Amino acid sequence: MAEVAFQHTVRSPVRFAGIGVHTGAHARVAVLPAPADAGVVFVRTDVRDQDNRIPVSGEAVCKTQLGTVITNAAGVTVATIEHLMAALVMGGVDNALIEIDGPEMPIMDGSALDFVRGLEAAGLTRLGKLRQYIEILDVVEVIEGDKRAALRPADGFEVAFEIAFASRAIGRQAVDLKMDGEAFRRELADCRTFGFLHEVEALRAMGLAQGGSMDNAVVIDGDQILNPEGLRRPDEFVRHKALDAIGDLFVLGAPVIGRFEGVLAGHALNNAVVRALLASPHAWRVRTLAPQMAEAV
């Protein structure tokens, strides 16, 4: 358990390839080791005429429609980072250089499972500095109509989410979990993104969902699930929302000691509560765990 006190990076490069769910563009990705305090930095290797480094931060998030997009000052972007970000933070990776040769992260099977497996296979290298955590000290909440996202104090990291859809294939679902790397692997990592067939035409007219299919999403038509294999879990939908929230929180640059609560929320509200937290310095602090204390946990 002492390992939770120290920063880590990947022991060896981790490579992925596939199409982006929204752009439909193929991309190759390499997650590379990085030094202590480097954080997570994306590098667009296909961009050579301007700054192609995009450090991850709450302020770097520029779009949140059906995914999280980050940008740098030059306007260079990387889209749909949330599933990899969730795998990184729950896999104990604090620092990584992520090279990508396209505009959007591969969607893989629509979950974080391929990313988790790749990181597990590569292993971790412990770095010589203590890991920084963001400890929530006071409630920060963002409400938009019937949607809500909040961060609350807690002894560890917890995630709770609630969704409600008219489709009987989903209905009302809720999940409330104490979360660490093992719990993420067991409870959330394999849960896929989802979408409605009747929305596909409109999304594609907006340039979205160009690469979406039943190979990388659960597709719902009315009250029916179209995927021949069905669901991986009865409440896969809400569990995927919790997965997304974990990835969206890691744009803070450090794991959270606190409780996230989302009600009918999505990427926009997730980032809104991140920004609300950053604007409320009284509500959080950066802390480390002493190695001997971590061993006793």
N, C-alpha and C positions, 0 to 999 in steps of 0.2 A: 504493500500500500504506500510505501514511501515514494514510489514513482509519481504519485499524483502531485507531489510537492515541486517537481522539477519540470522545466520545459523540455519538449521533445520535438524531433523532426523525423521524417522517414529515413530508414536505414539505407534504402536503395531506391532508385527511380521506380515509379509506378506508372504504367502506361494504359491508356484507354483510347478507344476509337468508336465512332458511331455518328448518327445524324442528330441534329438538333430538332426538338419536337416542334418548335415554332418556325425556324428558318428553313428546315429541311436540308440544311447544309451539313456536309460531312466534316468532321473535325477530329484531329488527333491531339491527345492530351498527354503530357508528361508531368507527374507530380515529383518534384526534385527536392533533395535536402536543402535546408536553409539554416543559417546560424541563429543563435539565440536572439530574441527581440526583433527578428526580421518580420514577424507576422506572416500573413498570407498575401502573396503578391501574384497576380496573373500577368503573363507576358504574351501579347498577341504576336507570335512569330511571323505571321503573314503581313504584318504592318511594318514597313521599313522607312517610310517618309516622314514619320512623326513619332512622338513619344509613345511607345507601345507597352509601357509598364502601368499596371492598374492596381495599386495597393487597395486591399479591401478595408473599408471603414463604413460606419453608419452614414456618413455624409456622401460617400461615393455612390450610394444607391440612387439611380436616376429614373428608373421605371419599375413598376410593380404590377403590371397587368399580366396575370396568369404566369408570373415568374419574376425573379429578382434579377435586375440588370444593374451592373456597376459601370462607372465611367471614370476617366481621368480628365485633367484640365484640357487636354487636346481633343476631347470628345471621342476617344477610342473606347469601345465598350466590349463587355463580355456578358452574355445573357444566360439565364437559367443556371445560376451557380448554387442554388440552395441545397440540392441533394448531395453534392460533393462537400459543401461546407458542413452539413450535418454529419457526414461520415468522418470528416477531419476532426471536428471538435469532440465527438463522442468516441473517436478512436485515439484520442490523446495527442493529436498532432497540433502543435502550437504554431510552428513555423514551416512554411513550404513555398517554393517557387513553382508556379504552375504555368507551364508553357502550353499554349493552345494555338493551332494554326487556322482558326476560324472564329466566327462571331458568336458562337453559342456552344455551351457545354453539351456533349452527347447526352441524350436522355436515357440511353441504355435500355433497361426493361421498364422504365418509369418509376423505379424505386431507387434506394441508395445501396442495394445489396451488392452490386458489382463493385462499387467504390469501396465498401466495407471489406469485401473479400480481397481486393487488390492491396489495400493498406495493411490488412492482416498478414498477407503473404510477404510483403516487403519488410515488415517489422519496424521497430522504433529505435532511435538513438537518443539517449538521454543527453541533454545539454547542461552546461555548467551554471545555469542561472535558475532561480526559483520561478515557477509558473505564477503569473498574475491572474487573479480571479476578479470578477466584478461582483461584489457583494451588494445585494439590494437591501437598503436600510429603511425605506419608506415606500408606500404604495404609489406607483405611477400608473395612470389609467387613461386610455383614449377611448371615447365613445362616439360612434357615428350611427345615429338611429338605433336599430336593434343590434348593431354589431359592437363588440367590445374586445379590447386587448388590455391586459394588465400585467405588471410585474410586482410581486409582493415578496417581503422577507420570508426566508425559509432556511432550515439548517443545511440543506443540500440543494440539488437541482431537481425541480419538479416541473412537469408539464401537464396541463389540463386543457382539453379542447371540447367544444360542443358544436355540432352542426345540425341543420334541419333543412331538408329538401322535400318538395311536394312528391317527388317520385317515390313510389313504394319500394323501389330497389335500394333506397338509402333511408328515407324517413328521418327520424331524430336519433342521433348517435352521440355518445360522450365517452371520453377516456380520461383517466386521471392516474398519472404514473410518477413514481420516484424514478429518476433517470440517471444511469451511469452507462459506461460502455457496454457492459454485459446486457443491461436491460434494453438498451437501444438495439443491439443485435437481435435480441430475443423478441421484442415487442413491436418494433417499428420499421426496421431497416428494409424489410421485404415488401412493404405496403406501397402500392403503385398510385401514381397520379390518375385522375379520372376526368371524363368529360361527357357531354351530352351530344348525341348525334344531331339533334335539331339545331345546335349552335355551330356546327362545323363550317357550314357554308359562309355564315357571317364572319366567323373568325378568320377564315382563309381570305375573305375579301379585305380584311384588315392586315393581312400579311402574317397572321398567326396560324398555328396548328398545321403548318405546311408539311411537317414530318410526322404528324400524329397518326397512330394506327393502333390496332389491337395488340400489336407486338410491344407497345410501350405505354399503353394506357388502358384503364378499364373504361369501356364505352357503354353508355346507357342510352336506351331508346325507350322513352316513356317510362314504364315500370319494369322494363326488362334489361338484363345485362347481356350484351351481345357476345362477349368473349366466350368461346367454347369451353375453356377451362374453368370459367366461373371466378369466384373470389378466392383469394388466399386466406382471408379471415372474414368472418361475418361483418365486422366493423372496420374493414380495410379503409374505407373512405375517411373516417375521422382520424384513424391512425396515420394516414398519409398527411393530413393537415397538421398533426402534431410534429411529424418529421419535418415538414416545411418550416414550421415555426422555429424548430431547433436550428436549422440552417440559417434562417433569417436573423436569429439572435447573434450568431457568431460573427456577423459583420461588426459587432462591438469590439472584436479583436481579442477576446478572452472568454473563457467559460464563465457561466453565471452561477453564483450561489444565490438562489432565489427561486421563486415559483412563477411560471408563466401561465396565464389563463387567457384563452381565446374563446370567444363566443361568436359564431358566424363570421369569423375574421378570415382574412387572406393576407397575401403578401403586403398589400398597401397598409393595412392596419398594423401588421407586424413591424413594418419599418417605422410607422408613425409612433409606436410605443418605444422603439429604439431611440428615435430622435427626441421624444419627450423625456426619456431618461437622461440622455446626454445634456439636455437643457435644464436638468434639475440636479445640480451637483450635491444638494443636501440628501438626495434619495439613494446615493450609492457611494461606494468607496472601492478603491483598488486594494486588494490584500493578497498576501501570500500565505502558504501553509508551511509552518516549520517542519522539517523532515521528521523529527521525533514525534510531533503531534500527529502527522499523517500516519505514522506507523501504528498509532494507538486507535485510529478511527476504525 
